[in-house]
Amino acid sequence: NDQIIHAYLNGDHEVYSLFEKISDLQLVHFKEMIPSTIMERVTKYKLKLCGAGGGGFFLGLARPNQISEIQKYIDIQLI
């Protein structure tokens, strides 16, 4: 987490590969917490599970050239 925060704050493109590593790690260790209805999207788009206690959400990080493709499949909020 520290590495991805540092990369993000410094505008380092490594942020994308670090985010993918976190998503992959969660697929291994927290698979039971990811609803089957979103599993395909988590796998394809490398989403991160956030929150706890049943009130969570999925966070995605996309390269600018990927946004229009992702918007076709997922209802997203751009920030």
Jmol script that loads the backbone (N, CA, C; Angstrom):
load data "model"
ATOM      1  N   ASN A   1       0.814  -1.190   0.000  1.00  0.00           N
ATOM      2  CA  ASN A   1       0.000   0.000   0.000  1.00  0.00           C
ATOM      3  C   ASN A   1       0.858   1.254   0.000  1.00  0.00           C
ATOM      4  N   ASP A   2       1.939   1.227   0.789  1.00  0.00           N
ATOM      5  CA  ASP A   2       2.829   2.394   0.836  1.00  0.00           C
ATOM      6  C   ASP A   2       3.441   2.672  -0.542  1.00  0.00           C
ATOM      7  N   GLN A   3       3.817   1.613  -1.247  1.00  0.00           N
ATOM      8  CA  GLN A   3       4.424   1.782  -2.569  1.00  0.00           C
ATOM      9  C   GLN A   3       3.448   2.407  -3.557  1.00  0.00           C
ATOM     10  N   ILE A   4       2.212   1.958  -3.541  1.00  0.00           N
ATOM     11  CA  ILE A   4       1.238   2.489  -4.502  1.00  0.00           C
ATOM     12  C   ILE A   4       0.882   3.936  -4.171  1.00  0.00           C
ATOM     13  N   ILE A   5       0.798   4.271  -2.894  1.00  0.00           N
ATOM     14  CA  ILE A   5       0.523   5.655  -2.502  1.00  0.00           C
ATOM     15  C   ILE A   5       1.672   6.558  -2.953  1.00  0.00           C
ATOM     16  N   HIS A   6       2.887   6.121  -2.721  1.00  0.00           N
ATOM     17  CA  HIS A   6       4.058   6.894  -3.129  1.00  0.00           C
ATOM     18  C   HIS A   6       4.079   7.073  -4.656  1.00  0.00           C
ATOM     19  N   ALA A   7       3.826   5.998  -5.390  1.00  0.00           N
ATOM     20  CA  ALA A   7       3.824   6.068  -6.855  1.00  0.00           C
ATOM     21  C   ALA A   7       2.735   7.016  -7.356  1.00  0.00           C
ATOM     22  N   TYR A   8       1.560   6.944  -6.758  1.00  0.00           N
ATOM     23  CA  TYR A   8       0.450   7.811  -7.163  1.00  0.00           C
ATOM     24  C   TYR A   8       0.775   9.284  -6.915  1.00  0.00           C
ATOM     25  N   LEU A   9       1.285   9.581  -5.738  1.00  0.00           N
ATOM     26  CA  LEU A   9       1.597  10.965  -5.385  1.00  0.00           C
ATOM     27  C   LEU A   9       2.715  11.547  -6.245  1.00  0.00           C
ATOM     28  N   ASN A  10       3.575  10.681  -6.762  1.00  0.00           N
ATOM     29  CA  ASN A  10       4.692  11.141  -7.576  1.00  0.00           C
ATOM     30  C   ASN A  10       4.432  11.005  -9.078  1.00  0.00           C
ATOM     31  N   GLY A  11       3.217  10.620  -9.454  1.00  0.00           N
ATOM     32  CA  GLY A  11       2.881  10.515 -10.871  1.00  0.00           C
ATOM     33  C   GLY A  11       3.630   9.403 -11.584  1.00  0.00           C
ATOM     34  N   ASP A  12       4.044   8.400 -10.837  1.00  0.00           N
ATOM     35  CA  ASP A  12       4.807   7.285 -11.388  1.00  0.00           C
ATOM     36  C   ASP A  12       3.854   6.288 -12.053  1.00  0.00           C
ATOM     37  N   HIS A  13       4.166   5.876 -13.273  1.00  0.00           N
ATOM     38  CA  HIS A  13       3.308   4.927 -13.988  1.00  0.00           C
ATOM     39  C   HIS A  13       3.331   3.531 -13.379  1.00  0.00           C
ATOM     40  N   GLU A  14       4.223   3.286 -12.438  1.00  0.00           N
ATOM     41  CA  GLU A  14       4.265   2.017 -11.726  1.00  0.00           C
ATOM     42  C   GLU A  14       2.975   1.800 -10.919  1.00  0.00           C
ATOM     43  N   VAL A  15       2.240   2.866 -10.688  1.00  0.00           N
ATOM     44  CA  VAL A  15       1.004   2.784  -9.914  1.00  0.00           C
ATOM     45  C   VAL A  15       0.052   1.743 -10.515  1.00  0.00           C
ATOM     46  N   TYR A  16       0.018   1.598 -11.828  1.00  0.00           N
ATOM     47  CA  TYR A  16      -0.890   0.648 -12.475  1.00  0.00           C
ATOM     48  C   TYR A  16      -0.497  -0.800 -12.191  1.00  0.00           C
ATOM     49  N   SER A  17       0.780  -1.103 -12.290  1.00  0.00           N
ATOM     50  CA  SER A  17       1.203  -2.483 -12.015  1.00  0.00           C
ATOM     51  C   SER A  17       1.071  -2.821 -10.533  1.00  0.00           C
ATOM     52  N   LEU A  18       1.314  -1.856  -9.668  1.00  0.00           N
ATOM     53  CA  LEU A  18       1.141  -2.087  -8.233  1.00  0.00           C
ATOM     54  C   LEU A  18      -0.333  -2.333  -7.899  1.00  0.00           C
ATOM     55  N   PHE A  19      -1.226  -1.570  -8.532  1.00  0.00           N
ATOM     56  CA  PHE A  19      -2.651  -1.746  -8.299  1.00  0.00           C
ATOM     57  C   PHE A  19      -3.092  -3.144  -8.748  1.00  0.00           C
ATOM     58  N   GLU A  20      -2.569  -3.604  -9.885  1.00  0.00           N
ATOM     59  CA  GLU A  20      -2.890  -4.947 -10.368  1.00  0.00           C
ATOM     60  C   GLU A  20      -2.413  -6.013  -9.389  1.00  0.00           C
ATOM     61  N   LYS A  21      -1.242  -5.813  -8.792  1.00  0.00           N
ATOM     62  CA  LYS A  21      -0.726  -6.771  -7.804  1.00  0.00           C
ATOM     63  C   LYS A  21      -1.636  -6.848  -6.588  1.00  0.00           C
ATOM     64  N   ILE A  22      -2.130  -5.711  -6.134  1.00  0.00           N
ATOM     65  CA  ILE A  22      -3.042  -5.698  -4.983  1.00  0.00           C
ATOM     66  C   ILE A  22      -4.329  -6.437  -5.335  1.00  0.00           C
ATOM     67  N   SER A  23      -4.870  -6.179  -6.529  1.00  0.00           N
ATOM     68  CA  SER A  23      -6.095  -6.853  -6.961  1.00  0.00           C
ATOM     69  C   SER A  23      -5.882  -8.363  -7.029  1.00  0.00           C
ATOM     70  N   ASP A  24      -4.773  -8.793  -7.614  1.00  0.00           N
ATOM     71  CA  ASP A  24      -4.476 -10.223  -7.716  1.00  0.00           C
ATOM     72  C   ASP A  24      -4.319 -10.859  -6.341  1.00  0.00           C
ATOM     73  N   LEU A  25      -3.675 -10.150  -5.427  1.00  0.00           N
ATOM     74  CA  LEU A  25      -3.503 -10.647  -4.061  1.00  0.00           C
ATOM     75  C   LEU A  25      -4.860 -10.845  -3.387  1.00  0.00           C
ATOM     76  N   GLN A  26      -5.771  -9.912  -3.600  1.00  0.00           N
ATOM     77  CA  GLN A  26      -7.098 -10.032  -2.997  1.00  0.00           C
ATOM     78  C   GLN A  26      -7.884 -11.196  -3.599  1.00  0.00           C
ATOM     79  N   LEU A  27      -7.676 -11.464  -4.877  1.00  0.00           N
ATOM     80  CA  LEU A  27      -8.353 -12.608  -5.500  1.00  0.00           C
ATOM     81  C   LEU A  27      -7.913 -13.919  -4.858  1.00  0.00           C
ATOM     82  N   VAL A  28      -6.694 -13.978  -4.401  1.00  0.00           N
ATOM     83  CA  VAL A  28      -6.180 -15.185  -3.757  1.00  0.00           C
ATOM     84  C   VAL A  28      -6.647 -15.275  -2.305  1.00  0.00           C
ATOM     85  N   HIS A  29      -6.535 -14.182  -1.567  1.00  0.00           N
ATOM     86  CA  HIS A  29      -6.755 -14.233  -0.121  1.00  0.00           C
ATOM     87  C   HIS A  29      -8.156 -13.817   0.345  1.00  0.00           C
ATOM     88  N   PHE A  30      -8.905 -13.110  -0.482  1.00  0.00           N
ATOM     89  CA  PHE A  30     -10.230 -12.639  -0.078  1.00  0.00           C
ATOM     90  C   PHE A  30     -11.320 -13.028  -1.071  1.00  0.00           C
ATOM     91  N   LYS A  31     -11.092 -14.078  -1.819  1.00  0.00           N
ATOM     92  CA  LYS A  31     -12.026 -14.491  -2.870  1.00  0.00           C
ATOM     93  C   LYS A  31     -13.447 -14.675  -2.336  1.00  0.00           C
ATOM     94  N   GLU A  32     -13.573 -15.205  -1.141  1.00  0.00           N
ATOM     95  CA  GLU A  32     -14.904 -15.451  -0.564  1.00  0.00           C
ATOM     96  C   GLU A  32     -15.657 -14.153  -0.264  1.00  0.00           C
ATOM     97  N   MET A  33     -14.964 -13.027  -0.244  1.00  0.00           N
ATOM     98  CA  MET A  33     -15.604 -11.747   0.037  1.00  0.00           C
ATOM     99  C   MET A  33     -16.038 -11.018  -1.236  1.00  0.00           C
ATOM    100  N   ILE A  34     -15.703 -11.588  -2.393  1.00  0.00           N
ATOM    101  CA  ILE A  34     -16.044 -10.966  -3.670  1.00  0.00           C
ATOM    102  C   ILE A  34     -17.279 -11.661  -4.232  1.00  0.00           C
ATOM    103  N   PRO A  35     -18.385 -10.937  -4.401  1.00  0.00           N
ATOM    104  CA  PRO A  35     -19.608 -11.554  -4.910  1.00  0.00           C
ATOM    105  C   PRO A  35     -19.397 -12.164  -6.303  1.00  0.00           C
ATOM    106  N   SER A  36     -20.010 -13.307  -6.534  1.00  0.00           N
ATOM    107  CA  SER A  36     -19.858 -13.980  -7.824  1.00  0.00           C
ATOM    108  C   SER A  36     -20.345 -13.112  -8.973  1.00  0.00           C
ATOM    109  N   THR A  37     -21.295 -12.211  -8.702  1.00  0.00           N
ATOM    110  CA  THR A  37     -21.837 -11.350  -9.749  1.00  0.00           C
ATOM    111  C   THR A  37     -20.825 -10.329 -10.269  1.00  0.00           C
ATOM    112  N   ILE A  38     -19.762 -10.107  -9.532  1.00  0.00           N
ATOM    113  CA  ILE A  38     -18.755  -9.130  -9.957  1.00  0.00           C
ATOM    114  C   ILE A  38     -17.382  -9.765 -10.174  1.00  0.00           C
ATOM    115  N   MET A  39     -17.263 -11.047  -9.894  1.00  0.00           N
ATOM    116  CA  MET A  39     -15.968 -11.729  -9.985  1.00  0.00           C
ATOM    117  C   MET A  39     -15.312 -11.568 -11.358  1.00  0.00           C
ATOM    118  N   GLU A  40     -16.067 -11.707 -12.437  1.00  0.00           N
ATOM    119  CA  GLU A  40     -15.494 -11.583 -13.784  1.00  0.00           C
ATOM    120  C   GLU A  40     -14.916 -10.184 -13.996  1.00  0.00           C
ATOM    121  N   ARG A  41     -15.628  -9.177 -13.511  1.00  0.00           N
ATOM    122  CA  ARG A  41     -15.147  -7.798 -13.666  1.00  0.00           C
ATOM    123  C   ARG A  41     -13.908  -7.533 -12.818  1.00  0.00           C
ATOM    124  N   VAL A  42     -13.880  -8.076 -11.617  1.00  0.00           N
ATOM    125  CA  VAL A  42     -12.712  -7.909 -10.751  1.00  0.00           C
ATOM    126  C   VAL A  42     -11.488  -8.537 -11.412  1.00  0.00           C
ATOM    127  N   THR A  43     -11.681  -9.701 -12.014  1.00  0.00           N
ATOM    128  CA  THR A  43     -10.584 -10.400 -12.680  1.00  0.00           C
ATOM    129  C   THR A  43     -10.119  -9.647 -13.929  1.00  0.00           C
ATOM    130  N   LYS A  44     -11.057  -9.192 -14.735  1.00  0.00           N
ATOM    131  CA  LYS A  44     -10.718  -8.536 -16.004  1.00  0.00           C
ATOM    132  C   LYS A  44     -10.159  -7.133 -15.802  1.00  0.00           C
ATOM    133  N   TYR A  45     -10.772  -6.351 -14.923  1.00  0.00           N
ATOM    134  CA  TYR A  45     -10.405  -4.946 -14.783  1.00  0.00           C
ATOM    135  C   TYR A  45      -9.553  -4.642 -13.566  1.00  0.00           C
ATOM    136  N   LYS A  46      -9.187  -5.652 -12.781  1.00  0.00           N
ATOM    137  CA  LYS A  46      -8.308  -5.468 -11.627  1.00  0.00           C
ATOM    138  C   LYS A  46      -8.865  -4.446 -10.647  1.00  0.00           C
ATOM    139  N   LEU A  47     -10.026  -4.762 -10.087  1.00  0.00           N
ATOM    140  CA  LEU A  47     -10.655  -3.896  -9.099  1.00  0.00           C
ATOM    141  C   LEU A  47     -10.157  -4.257  -7.706  1.00  0.00           C
ATOM    142  N   LYS A  48     -10.150  -3.282  -6.810  1.00  0.00           N
ATOM    143  CA  LYS A  48      -9.714  -3.501  -5.442  1.00  0.00           C
ATOM    144  C   LYS A  48     -10.905  -3.448  -4.507  1.00  0.00           C
ATOM    145  N   LEU A  49     -11.019  -4.452  -3.671  1.00  0.00           N
ATOM    146  CA  LEU A  49     -12.057  -4.513  -2.652  1.00  0.00           C
ATOM    147  C   LEU A  49     -11.690  -3.548  -1.528  1.00  0.00           C
ATOM    148  N   CYS A  50     -12.619  -2.667  -1.167  1.00  0.00           N
ATOM    149  CA  CYS A  50     -12.386  -1.670  -0.117  1.00  0.00           C
ATOM    150  C   CYS A  50     -13.519  -1.722   0.907  1.00  0.00           C
ATOM    151  N   GLY A  51     -13.240  -1.292   2.110  1.00  0.00           N
ATOM    152  CA  GLY A  51     -14.262  -1.240   3.151  1.00  0.00           C
ATOM    153  C   GLY A  51     -14.329  -2.548   3.920  1.00  0.00           C
ATOM    154  N   ALA A  52     -15.158  -2.540   4.940  1.00  0.00           N
ATOM    155  CA  ALA A  52     -15.295  -3.729   5.788  1.00  0.00           C
ATOM    156  C   ALA A  52     -16.687  -3.760   6.398  1.00  0.00           C
ATOM    157  N   GLY A  53     -17.057  -4.912   6.913  1.00  0.00           N
ATOM    158  CA  GLY A  53     -18.317  -5.043   7.628  1.00  0.00           C
ATOM    159  C   GLY A  53     -19.554  -5.000   6.753  1.00  0.00           C
ATOM    160  N   GLY A  54     -19.422  -5.374   5.497  1.00  0.00           N
ATOM    161  CA  GLY A  54     -20.583  -5.440   4.623  1.00  0.00           C
ATOM    162  C   GLY A  54     -20.921  -4.142   3.919  1.00  0.00           C
ATOM    163  N   GLY A  55     -20.158  -3.083   4.144  1.00  0.00           N
ATOM    164  CA  GLY A  55     -20.443  -1.800   3.512  1.00  0.00           C
ATOM    165  C   GLY A  55     -19.373  -1.401   2.516  1.00  0.00           C
ATOM    166  N   GLY A  56     -18.772  -2.370   1.884  1.00  0.00           N
ATOM    167  CA  GLY A  56     -17.635  -2.103   1.020  1.00  0.00           C
ATOM    168  C   GLY A  56     -18.001  -1.684  -0.386  1.00  0.00           C
ATOM    169  N   PHE A  57     -16.965  -1.476  -1.179  1.00  0.00           N
ATOM    170  CA  PHE A  57     -17.113  -1.104  -2.584  1.00  0.00           C
ATOM    171  C   PHE A  57     -15.869  -1.567  -3.321  1.00  0.00           C
ATOM    172  N   PHE A  58     -15.900  -1.488  -4.638  1.00  0.00           N
ATOM    173  CA  PHE A  58     -14.754  -1.845  -5.461  1.00  0.00           C
ATOM    174  C   PHE A  58     -14.184  -0.593  -6.095  1.00  0.00           C
ATOM    175  N   LEU A  59     -12.878  -0.455  -5.995  1.00  0.00           N
ATOM    176  CA  LEU A  59     -12.165   0.692  -6.537  1.00  0.00           C
ATOM    177  C   LEU A  59     -11.383   0.238  -7.764  1.00  0.00           C
ATOM    178  N   GLY A  60     -11.493   1.002  -8.827  1.00  0.00           N
ATOM    179  CA  GLY A  60     -10.752   0.688 -10.035  1.00  0.00           C
ATOM    180  C   GLY A  60      -9.813   1.820 -10.400  1.00  0.00           C
ATOM    181  N   LEU A  61      -8.705   1.464 -11.003  1.00  0.00           N
ATOM    182  CA  LEU A  61      -7.741   2.441 -11.482  1.00  0.00           C
ATOM    183  C   LEU A  61      -7.461   2.099 -12.938  1.00  0.00           C
ATOM    184  N   ALA A  62      -7.761   3.037 -13.824  1.00  0.00           N
ATOM    185  CA  ALA A  62      -7.607   2.772 -15.258  1.00  0.00           C
ATOM    186  C   ALA A  62      -6.696   3.798 -15.901  1.00  0.00           C
ATOM    187  N   ARG A  63      -5.979   3.339 -16.883  1.00  0.00           N
ATOM    188  CA  ARG A  63      -5.203   4.265 -17.706  1.00  0.00           C
ATOM    189  C   ARG A  63      -6.202   5.098 -18.516  1.00  0.00           C
ATOM    190  N   PRO A  64      -5.876   6.338 -18.820  1.00  0.00           N
ATOM    191  CA  PRO A  64      -6.820   7.200 -19.542  1.00  0.00           C
ATOM    192  C   PRO A  64      -7.377   6.585 -20.828  1.00  0.00           C
ATOM    193  N   ASN A  65      -6.572   5.821 -21.549  1.00  0.00           N
ATOM    194  CA  ASN A  65      -7.055   5.226 -22.802  1.00  0.00           C
ATOM    195  C   ASN A  65      -7.974   4.030 -22.590  1.00  0.00           C
ATOM    196  N   GLN A  66      -8.171   3.568 -21.367  1.00  0.00           N
ATOM    197  CA  GLN A  66      -9.041   2.433 -21.070  1.00  0.00           C
ATOM    198  C   GLN A  66     -10.438   2.848 -20.615  1.00  0.00           C
ATOM    199  N   ILE A  67     -10.627   4.091 -20.271  1.00  0.00           N
ATOM    200  CA  ILE A  67     -11.863   4.527 -19.627  1.00  0.00           C
ATOM    201  C   ILE A  67     -13.097   4.301 -20.495  1.00  0.00           C
ATOM    202  N   SER A  68     -13.052   4.662 -21.760  1.00  0.00           N
ATOM    203  CA  SER A  68     -14.237   4.513 -22.606  1.00  0.00           C
ATOM    204  C   SER A  68     -14.624   3.052 -22.763  1.00  0.00           C
ATOM    205  N   GLU A  69     -13.655   2.138 -22.828  1.00  0.00           N
ATOM    206  CA  GLU A  69     -13.970   0.711 -22.928  1.00  0.00           C
ATOM    207  C   GLU A  69     -14.634   0.212 -21.648  1.00  0.00           C
ATOM    208  N   ILE A  70     -14.084   0.604 -20.522  1.00  0.00           N
ATOM    209  CA  ILE A  70     -14.610   0.151 -19.234  1.00  0.00           C
ATOM    210  C   ILE A  70     -16.021   0.680 -18.994  1.00  0.00           C
ATOM    211  N   GLN A  71     -16.296   1.906 -19.404  1.00  0.00           N
ATOM    212  CA  GLN A  71     -17.621   2.494 -19.198  1.00  0.00           C
ATOM    213  C   GLN A  71     -18.720   1.716 -19.924  1.00  0.00           C
ATOM    214  N   LYS A  72     -18.385   0.967 -20.938  1.00  0.00           N
ATOM    215  CA  LYS A  72     -19.378   0.161 -21.652  1.00  0.00           C
ATOM    216  C   LYS A  72     -19.901  -0.978 -20.781  1.00  0.00           C
ATOM    217  N   TYR A  73     -19.081  -1.445 -19.857  1.00  0.00           N
ATOM    218  CA  TYR A  73     -19.409  -2.637 -19.082  1.00  0.00           C
ATOM    219  C   TYR A  73     -19.709  -2.380 -17.616  1.00  0.00           C
ATOM    220  N   ILE A  74     -19.236  -1.287 -17.104  1.00  0.00           N
ATOM    221  CA  ILE A  74     -19.377  -1.014 -15.671  1.00  0.00           C
ATOM    222  C   ILE A  74     -19.902   0.395 -15.467  1.00  0.00           C
ATOM    223  N   ASP A  75     -20.861   0.541 -14.566  1.00  0.00           N
ATOM    224  CA  ASP A  75     -21.342   1.864 -14.188  1.00  0.00           C
ATOM    225  C   ASP A  75     -20.307   2.443 -13.225  1.00  0.00           C
ATOM    226  N   ILE A  76     -19.536   3.426 -13.706  1.00  0.00           N
ATOM    227  CA  ILE A  76     -18.446   3.963 -12.906  1.00  0.00           C
ATOM    228  C   ILE A  76     -18.620   5.454 -12.655  1.00  0.00           C
ATOM    229  N   GLN A  77     -17.952   5.913 -11.627  1.00  0.00           N
ATOM    230  CA  GLN A  77     -17.865   7.333 -11.326  1.00  0.00           C
ATOM    231  C   GLN A  77     -16.425   7.741 -11.516  1.00  0.00           C
ATOM    232  N   LEU A  78     -16.199   8.744 -12.336  1.00  0.00           N
ATOM    233  CA  LEU A  78     -14.850   9.236 -12.563  1.00  0.00           C
ATOM    234  C   LEU A  78     -14.539  10.322 -11.548  1.00  0.00           C
ATOM    235  N   ILE A  79     -13.363  10.209 -10.911  1.00  0.00           N
ATOM    236  CA  ILE A  79     -12.948  11.237  -9.960  1.00  0.00           C
ATOM    237  C   ILE A  79     -11.566  11.733 -10.308  1.00  0.00           C
TER     238      ILE A  79
END
end "model"
wireframe off; spacefill off
backbone 0.3
color backbone group
